[in-house]
Amino acid sequence: MAECLGTFLMVFFGCGSVHVAVTLDALQGGWQVASVWGFAVTLAIYAVGNISGAHINPAITLALTCWRGFPRSRVPVYIFSQLVGAFLAACCLFAIFSGSIAEYERQAGIERGQ
């Protein structure tokens, strides 16, 4: 559960900042998006670091397994939890920003499926 929550927080705030920057033109450049991503990673680490180690990314889980002796038996559960957390965050972001995404696509002449 901790990895799911940590990954959710990272993706929700990190990708949320990209949504805000692109669809609402509310952020003033890449440095603000990067700052929010940094905050998101920091928040995720502080929230779940003492519980699960805050891998919050399958690549980190695999790297720790290969080079730091993280138990192989826990890898599938960690990666599954991370994928679920990322998917849930993406679903929440889509629910929140679906209107602004549609408006952005309309203004930019983007047609889905093309």
Rosetta blueprint (number, residue, H / E / L):
1 M L
2 A H
3 E H
4 C H
5 L H
6 G H
7 T H
8 F H
9 L H
10 M H
11 V H
12 F H
13 F H
14 G H
15 C H
16 G H
17 S H
18 V H
19 H H
20 V H
21 A H
22 V H
23 T H
24 L L
25 D L
26 A L
27 L L
28 Q L
29 G L
30 G H
31 W H
32 Q H
33 V H
34 A H
35 S H
36 V H
37 W H
38 G H
39 F H
40 A H
41 V H
42 T H
43 L H
44 A H
45 I H
46 Y H
47 A H
48 V H
49 G H
50 N H
51 I H
52 S H
53 G L
54 A L
55 H L
56 I L
57 N L
58 P H
59 A H
60 I H
61 T H
62 L H
63 A H
64 L H
65 T H
66 C H
67 W H
68 R L
69 G L
70 F L
71 P L
72 R H
73 S H
74 R H
75 V H
76 P H
77 V H
78 Y H
79 I H
80 F H
81 S H
82 Q H
83 L H
84 V H
85 G H
86 A H
87 F H
88 L H
89 A H
90 A H
91 C H
92 C H
93 L H
94 F H
95 A H
96 I H
97 F H
98 S H
99 G H
100 S H
101 I H
102 A H
103 E H
104 Y H
105 E H
106 R H
107 Q H
108 A H
109 G L
110 I L
111 E L
112 R L
113 G L
114 Q L
